Amino acid sequence: MDTIGAPFDKEFVERLIPQKYPFVMVDKMYAYTPESLVSGLQIQSDNIFFENGQLKEPGLVEHMAQSVALHTGYQFFLKKEPAPTGYIGSIKEIAITALPQLLDEIQTTVTVLQEFAGITLVDIVTVLNGQTIASGQMKTILAKTDE
């Protein structure tokens, strides 16, 4: 996987995804290729999915989905084009084995399995301290634009 130098920070990452505070679930981009991306999130107490000292399951799934959106957003950034809005078409076989705690740093790898006509199938793996805590597949669909 190609690295992109130092990780891109929260401000840059937020410009690449459609979600806005307080619904942003990615704050770093570590690596990118046309077929993959590694994103990150440090768990903060002001996260809307933070409860009882940990990031809850919906926050982890949303982090995974936003990692996919970040991959698309960066692709369009490189082409100097605005990124279209994307939607989750389906979620398949999500397995969550642990929930990150306050100040934990999770990293998620998105791997594109298939891409055709604005529909992308990806494999997603989230790790914490080298251990897989979540994995699954998502299909995303780019919104049609009026031209």
Secondary structure in CASP SS format (residue, H / E / C, confidence):
PFRMAT SS
TARGET T0000
AUTHOR 0000-0000-0000
METHOD secondary structure of the structure
MODEL  1
M C 1.00
D C 1.00
T E 1.00
I E 1.00
G E 1.00
A E 1.00
P E 1.00
F E 1.00
D C 1.00
K H 1.00
E H 1.00
F H 1.00
V H 1.00
E H 1.00
R H 1.00
L H 1.00
I C 1.00
P C 1.00
Q C 1.00
K C 1.00
Y C 1.00
P C 1.00
F C 1.00
V C 1.00
M C 1.00
V C 1.00
D C 1.00
K E 1.00
M E 1.00
Y E 1.00
A E 1.00
Y E 1.00
T E 1.00
P C 1.00
E C 1.00
S E 1.00
L E 1.00
V E 1.00
S E 1.00
G E 1.00
L E 1.00
Q E 1.00
I C 1.00
Q C 1.00
S C 1.00
D C 1.00
N C 1.00
I C 1.00
F C 1.00
F E 1.00
E E 1.00
N C 1.00
G C 1.00
Q E 1.00
L E 1.00
K C 1.00
E H 1.00
P H 1.00
G H 1.00
L H 1.00
V H 1.00
E H 1.00
H H 1.00
M H 1.00
A H 1.00
Q H 1.00
S H 1.00
V H 1.00
A H 1.00
L H 1.00
H H 1.00
T H 1.00
G H 1.00
Y H 1.00
Q H 1.00
F H 1.00
F H 1.00
L H 1.00
K C 1.00
K C 1.00
E C 1.00
P C 1.00
A C 1.00
P C 1.00
T C 1.00
G E 1.00
Y E 1.00
I E 1.00
G E 1.00
S E 1.00
I E 1.00
K E 1.00
E E 1.00
I E 1.00
A E 1.00
I E 1.00
T C 1.00
A C 1.00
L C 1.00
P C 1.00
Q E 1.00
L C 1.00
L C 1.00
D C 1.00
E E 1.00
I E 1.00
Q E 1.00
T E 1.00
T E 1.00
V E 1.00
T E 1.00
V E 1.00
L E 1.00
Q E 1.00
E E 1.00
F E 1.00
A C 1.00
G C 1.00
I E 1.00
T E 1.00
L E 1.00
V E 1.00
D E 1.00
I E 1.00
V E 1.00
T E 1.00
V E 1.00
L E 1.00
N C 1.00
G C 1.00
Q E 1.00
T E 1.00
I E 1.00
A E 1.00
S E 1.00
G E 1.00
Q E 1.00
M E 1.00
K E 1.00
T E 1.00
I E 1.00
L E 1.00
A C 1.00
K C 1.00
T C 1.00
D C 1.00
E C 1.00
END
